[in-house]
Structure formats: C-alpha cells, structure tokens
Amino acid sequence: MTDRTQPREHPASGPIAHGGNLHEAAARYGIPYPQWLDLSTGINPHGYPVPPLPADAWRRLPDDGDGFAERAARYYGAPDAAHVLPVAGSQAAIRALPTLLPRATLGIAPLTYGEYAPAFERAGHEVAPLDVRCDTLPAALTHVAIVNPNNPTATQVDAAKLLHWHAQLRERGGTLLVDEAFADTLPTGHGASLAAHTRLDGLVVLRSPGKFFGLAGVRAGFVLAAPALLAALRNTLGAWTVSGPARHAVSAAFADAAWQTRMRERLIGESARLAGLLHAHAFATHGTPLFAWTDDARAAALHEALARRGVWTRLFPPSRYVPSASVRFGLPGDEAEWTRFEQQLQQAVRAIDAGRAD
C-alpha cells in the first residue's frame, strides 16, 4: 500500500513473492528440490485428469469460434459469451486492466494477492488500504480490487455488500474488480459469485481454473465484464491468448460435473483435516477448502522450522499495515505427504517451544 507521504512498500517494478518458488527454497536451505514437500500454494493437489489431447490442439491456432467462451459462461454463470474473455491466466488481466481504467485511487485489503497494488501503481494509480468491513467506501476511492474469498486470509464478502460497493463506485465513475480465483470450491449456485451481474458497467470478475481444477500450469483464466471493456482488453492483449491444449483441458474440466461434485466434498474433508492438525498445536486458523492460514505469533518461526525440515509453506512477512507475520498451508497430495507433514509439524513445534528453529 502506498500514500503520498510514505515510501512505497511494494515497488511497482521488480519481483513479487508468490508460492510455488521451490527452487528458491532448495537453494536457500540446501535441500535438493525433489526432497521438498511443497505446501506453499493453494492449488488443488488432486488436479483434474485431463483426457488425451487431440492432435489438432497442437497443430491448429486457437480458434475463438470453438465455443470456449460459451462453455466458460455456462460454468461460471455469466450472462453470455459476450461477457467472457479467455486470457492467459488471470495474471495477464491483472497487469493490463489498470491501464484501461481512469487514473484514480484504488482501495485494496492490506493483506491479499500481491500483484494488484504494483499493477495499478505502474499504470499511474494511487493505492490505499481498504477495510473490507466497511459498508460505505471512503470518498477517496474510485476503484476497488478484492479477492473473494481472500488469499490468504480466507475472508469472504457477501454478494449484496459487493453490489452495494459497486453502486457507490459507479457514481464516481469507478470500477469494482472481484477476483474469484478460489470461488470454485463453493457449491454451484451458492450465490457468492458476482459472475451473473457482469452486465453491469464498472464490474469486472476474474475467474481461474488453476486453483480448484489444479490446472495452474495451463495458464488459462477468464475476465467477465461488459463487452466494451472486454473489447478494449482484447485489443491490448492481442490474439491467441489461450493455447489449444489449454482450451481442451479446461473445456473437459468444465463439462465434468460429477468430478466437480466429488472434488468439492473431498476438499472440504481434507481442509478440515489440515485445520485439525494445526489446531492440535494451538494454531488458530482461517481457510478455504484449498488452504489454511494462521497469523499466530509463532507463524514466522513455524515457517522457518518447517523449511529446515523440507516443508515449504507460504510466509507473509509483517508490513506497515499488517504488523504480524502469517503463514498459509496448502493441502498435502497423498497419505504419505499427510504423514510427513504431521511428523514434521510436531518436530517443528517442539523446536519452537525449545527456542530454536531446528
């Protein structure tokens, strides 16, 4: 977050920390890459079993007439395909959208996905911290970006409140950007998504198959918004933003309603198991079906102690607006990983209690 009187905490250029940086962990702690248990992302470890790719997926250029946007509109509940733009991961949209909005002040939660503030700053916007508990937005804000459910705190803002925010921002000529990357874990028809409301000008919803479907590697995402904004974004990003193989994989995942139902049930059970392991050591947690998060006073020490044991978690260091460190844990992928995590967690907590990291 920045203001005019303080130096930038998150520079508008330079690397931004993310989970999944396992090579960095291997180099830092001297543990070979294959020996790590990576719990640093919120990606489903039980990824969708993509069927074999047809040869044309490799040979032909991606074709916007293949029904990909229509399938996404049906799955996400958007008004129609005219309100859906496939992109090369929502990251592409996060970088480009601020350049298409009038320069103003963006409100964003102090602890959330780290790409938004730098992207808006690069485009010439001011960035200010937003308390998501508010009903009336501060008058200084013209745009708001919110991750819902939030990454990493799992905070969720209900749809009625978000629509109330949107109405306030539209009166100011602004935009509400809602990142629903983790919303797929909610049952279909839950009502928390704003996808169905994207006929409204000044409302942008980002969706991603990377988290719930475990397809982060295909780099596909979707922007749901009014057609005029999508046309401007399409012109900015250019042609063939989503590859043929990615379109095939995601389309298959969207069509498999039985897999989706089974996976939502499985993730609910596994996230409860993860929270239970942490609660057994007195770590209070918040979470979604794909991750658990704690801002316990021992969070930084726990991250360090686990890293020394080859378990990689996502550390969020303290900042000007967030005074305490916190840690996010993804789900282990199989029973061997669960056993390893439980054992290493016990050892790490013992080391912390003894006043040392290892």
C-alpha positions in Angstrom: 0.0 0.0 0.0 1.3 3.5 -0.7 0.4 7.0 0.0 1.9 10.4 -0.9 3.8 10.7 2.4 5.3 7.3 2.7 7.9 5.4 0.6 6.5 2.5 -1.5 6.3 -0.7 0.5 5.7 -2.7 -2.7 7.6 -1.3 -5.6 5.8 -1.1 -8.9 8.7 -2.9 -10.6 10.7 -5.9 -9.6 9.9 -9.4 -8.4 6.7 -10.1 -6.4 6.7 -13.0 -3.9 4.5 -16.0 -4.7 4.1 -19.5 -3.5 5.5 -22.4 -5.6 9.0 -21.0 -5.6 10.5 -24.3 -4.7 13.8 -23.8 -6.5 14.4 -20.7 -4.3 13.7 -22.7 -1.2 16.1 -25.5 -2.3 18.9 -23.1 -2.9 18.3 -21.2 0.4 18.1 -24.2 2.7 20.5 -26.6 0.8 17.8 -29.3 0.5 17.6 -30.9 -3.0 14.4 -29.9 -5.0 12.9 -33.5 -5.2 13.1 -33.9 -1.4 10.7 -31.0 -0.6 7.0 -31.2 0.4 5.5 -28.1 -1.3 2.5 -26.7 0.6 3.2 -23.1 -0.5 0.3 -22.8 -2.9 -3.5 -23.0 -2.7 -3.6 -25.2 -5.8 -5.6 -28.4 -5.6 -3.1 -31.3 -5.4 -5.7 -33.6 -6.9 -5.8 -32.0 -10.3 -8.4 -32.7 -12.9 -7.4 -35.8 -15.0 -7.2 -34.2 -18.4 -8.2 -36.6 -21.2 -5.8 -37.2 -24.1 -5.3 -34.2 -26.4 -6.5 -34.4 -30.0 -3.7 -33.7 -32.5 -5.4 -30.6 -33.7 -4.9 -29.0 -30.3 -1.2 -28.9 -31.1 -1.3 -28.2 -34.8 -4.0 -25.5 -35.2 -4.1 -22.0 -34.0 -6.6 -21.4 -31.2 -10.0 -20.6 -32.7 -12.3 -18.1 -30.9 -15.2 -19.9 -32.7 -14.6 -23.1 -30.8 -17.2 -22.4 -28.1 -14.6 -21.9 -25.3 -16.1 -18.6 -24.1 -19.6 -20.1 -24.2 -18.6 -23.1 -22.1 -17.0 -20.7 -19.6 -20.1 -18.5 -19.5 -22.2 -21.6 -18.6 -19.8 -22.9 -16.0 -19.3 -19.5 -14.2 -22.9 -18.3 -14.6 -22.0 -15.2 -16.7 -24.8 -13.6 -18.8 -23.5 -15.0 -22.1 -20.3 -15.5 -24.0 -20.1 -11.8 -24.9 -19.4 -11.1 -21.3 -16.4 -13.6 -21.1 -12.9 -13.1 -22.4 -10.4 -16.0 -22.1 -6.9 -14.9 -21.2 -3.5 -16.4 -20.5 -4.2 -16.7 -16.8 -5.9 -14.0 -14.7 -2.4 -12.6 -14.2 -2.5 -11.2 -17.8 -5.7 -9.3 -17.0 -4.3 -8.0 -13.6 -1.4 -6.5 -15.5 -3.5 -5.0 -18.3 -6.7 -3.8 -16.7 -5.3 -0.9 -14.7 -4.1 0.7 -18.0 -7.7 0.7 -19.3 -9.2 2.5 -16.2 -9.2 6.2 -15.5 -6.3 7.0 -13.2 -7.5 7.4 -9.6 -7.2 5.8 -6.2 -7.6 2.0 -5.8 -8.7 0.6 -2.5 -7.4 -2.9 -1.6 -7.1 -5.0 1.5 -3.6 -4.7 3.1 -3.0 -8.4 3.0 -4.2 -10.0 -0.2 -2.8 -11.3 -3.6 0.3 -9.2 -4.1 0.0 -8.4 -7.9 -2.8 -5.9 -7.7 -1.2 -2.9 -6.0 2.0 -2.9 -8.2 0.0 -3.3 -11.3 -2.2 -0.3 -10.5 0.8 1.7 -9.4 2.6 1.0 -12.7 -0.4 2.4 -14.5 -0.3 5.6 -12.5 -3.0 5.0 -9.9 -2.7 5.7 -6.2 -3.2 2.7 -3.9 -4.8 2.9 -0.4 -5.6 0.3 2.2 -9.3 -0.8 2.4 -11.0 -2.1 5.5 -13.4 -4.7 3.9 -15.7 -4.5 6.9 -16.9 -1.1 5.8 -20.3 -0.6 4.2 -19.7 2.9 2.8 -16.5 3.2 0.8 -14.1 6.0 1.6 -14.8 9.0 -0.7 -11.2 9.0 -1.9 -11.6 5.6 -3.6 -12.6 5.4 -7.2 -11.7 1.7 -7.8 -11.7 -1.3 -5.5 -10.0 -4.7 -6.1 -11.0 -7.5 -3.8 -10.1 -11.2 -3.8 -13.2 -13.1 -2.7 -12.6 -15.4 -0.8 -9.4 -13.6 0.1 -6.0 -15.1 -0.4 -4.5 -15.7 2.1 -6.9 -14.7 5.0 -10.0 -16.5 3.5 -12.2 -13.5 4.4 -15.3 -13.5 2.3 -17.5 -10.5 1.5 -21.1 -11.4 0.6 -22.5 -10.5 -2.8 -25.0 -7.9 -1.5 -22.3 -5.9 0.1 -20.1 -6.1 -3.1 -23.0 -4.9 -5.2 -23.5 -2.0 -2.8 -19.9 -1.1 -3.2 -20.2 -1.3 -6.9 -23.1 1.1 -6.9 -21.0 3.6 -4.9 -18.1 3.3 -7.3 -20.2 3.7 -10.4 -21.5 7.0 -9.1 -17.8 8.1 -9.0 -17.0 6.7 -12.5 -15.1 3.8 -11.0 -14.8 0.1 -11.1 -15.1 -2.9 -8.8 -12.7 -5.7 -9.6 -13.5 -9.0 -7.9 -11.0 -11.8 -8.1 -12.9 -15.1 -7.6 -9.9 -17.5 -8.1 -11.0 -19.6 -5.0 -14.7 -19.4 -5.5 -15.0 -22.7 -7.4 -14.8 -24.6 -4.1 -18.2 -23.2 -3.2 -21.2 -25.3 -4.4 -22.7 -24.3 -7.7 -25.5 -21.8 -7.2 -24.1 -20.7 -3.8 -24.8 -17.1 -4.7 -21.5 -15.7 -3.6 -20.2 -15.1 -7.1 -20.9 -11.8 -9.0 -20.5 -13.5 -12.4 -24.2 -13.3 -13.1 -24.0 -9.5 -12.6 -21.3 -8.7 -15.1 -23.8 -7.0 -17.4 -23.2 -4.0 -15.1 -20.7 -1.4 -16.3 -17.9 -0.9 -13.9 -17.9 -4.5 -12.6 -15.1 -6.9 -13.5 -14.9 -10.5 -12.3 -11.8 -12.7 -12.7 -12.0 -16.4 -12.7 -9.4 -19.1 -12.9 -9.4 -22.9 -13.4 -5.9 -23.1 -11.9 -6.9 -23.5 -8.2 -9.9 -25.8 -7.9 -9.2 -27.8 -11.0 -5.4 -28.0 -10.3 -4.7 -26.7 -13.8 -2.4 -23.8 -12.9 0.2 -24.9 -15.5 -2.1 -24.4 -18.5 -2.2 -20.6 -17.8 -5.8 -20.0 -18.6 -8.2 -17.6 -17.0 -11.3 -15.6 -17.7 -12.4 -11.9 -17.5 -16.1 -11.4 -17.0 -17.3 -7.9 -17.7 -19.3 -5.7 -20.0 -18.5 -6.2 -23.7 -17.0 -2.7 -24.2 -14.3 -3.3 -21.6 -13.6 -6.8 -22.9 -13.1 -5.4 -26.4 -10.5 -2.9 -25.1 -8.8 -5.6 -23.1 -8.8 -8.0 -26.1 -7.1 -5.2 -28.2 -4.5 -4.8 -25.5 -3.7 -8.5 -25.1 -3.8 -9.5 -28.8 -4.7 -12.7 -30.4 -4.4 -16.4 -29.3 -4.1 -15.7 -25.6 -5.1 -19.2 -24.6 -3.4 -22.2 -26.3 -5.2 -25.0 -28.0 -4.1 -27.6 -25.4 -5.3 -25.3 -22.5 -8.7 -24.8 -24.1 -9.1 -28.6 -24.5 -8.1 -29.3 -20.9 -10.3 -26.6 -19.3 -13.3 -27.4 -21.5 -13.1 -31.0 -20.3 -12.9 -29.9 -16.7 -15.9 -27.6 -17.1 -18.0 -30.4 -18.5 -17.3 -32.9 -15.8 -19.9 -32.0 -13.2 -19.6 -35.4 -11.4 -15.9 -34.8 -10.8 -16.6 -31.3 -9.5 -19.1 -32.5 -7.0 -16.8 -35.3 -5.7 -13.9 -32.9 -5.5 -15.7 -30.3 -3.5 -16.7 -32.9 -1.0 -13.1 -34.3 -0.8 -11.6 -30.9 -0.4 -13.9 -30.0 2.4 -12.8 -33.1 4.3 -9.1 -32.6 3.6 -9.2 -28.9 4.6 -10.8 -29.9 7.9 -8.1 -32.4 8.4 -5.4 -29.8 7.8 -7.0 -27.3 10.2 -7.3 -30.1 12.8 -3.5 -30.8 12.6 -2.8 -27.1 13.2 -5.4 -26.8 15.9 -3.8 -29.7 17.7 -0.8 -27.4 18.3 -3.0 -24.4 19.3 -2.7 -22.6 15.9 -6.0 -20.8 15.2 -6.7 -20.9 11.5 -8.9 -19.5 8.8 -9.3 -21.2 5.5 -11.0 -22.2 2.3 -11.3 -25.8 1.1 -7.8 -25.4 -0.5 -5.7 -23.8 2.2 -5.4 -22.9 5.9 -3.9 -19.6 7.2 -2.7 -18.5 10.6 -1.4 -15.3 12.0 -0.4 -16.9 15.2 2.6 -15.2 17.0 4.7 -18.3 16.1 3.9 -18.1 12.4 7.3 -16.9 11.2 9.1 -19.3 13.4 6.9 -22.2 12.2 7.6 -21.4 8.5 11.3 -21.4 9.2 11.3 -24.6 11.3 9.3 -26.4 8.6 11.5 -25.1 5.9 14.6 -26.5 7.6 12.8 -29.9 7.5 12.0 -29.7 3.8 8.4 -28.5 4.1 7.7 -25.3 2.2 4.9 -23.0 3.2 3.9 -19.5 2.2 5.2 -16.8 4.6 3.6 -13.4 4.6 6.0 -11.1 6.5 4.8 -8.1 8.5 4.3 -4.8 6.9 3.3 -1.2 7.7 -0.4 -2.1 7.5 -0.1 -5.7 8.7 2.1 -5.8 11.9 2.4 -9.6 12.3 3.7 -12.3 10.1 1.4 -15.1 8.9 1.6 -18.4 7.1 -0.5 -20.2 4.5 -0.6 -24.0 4.2 -1.8 -25.8 1.1 -3.1 -29.4 1.1 -0.8 -32.5 1.1 -1.4 -34.6 -2.0 -1.5 -38.1 -0.7 -1.4 -40.1 2.6 2.5 -40.2 2.6 2.5 -36.4 2.4 0.0 -36.1 5.2 2.0 -38.4 7.4 5.2 -36.5 6.6 3.5 -33.1 7.3 2.1 -34.3 10.6 5.5 -35.6 11.7 7.4 -32.5 10.6 4.8 -30.2 12.2 5.3 -32.0 15.5 9.1 -31.7 15.3 8.9 -28.0 14.2 6.6 -27.1 17.1 8.9 -28.9 19.6 11.8 -26.9 18.2 9.9 -23.6 18.5 8.9 -24.4 22.1 12.6 -25.2 22.8 13.5 -21.8 21.4 15.3 -22.9 18.3 14.4 -23.5 14.6 15.9 -27.0 14.3 
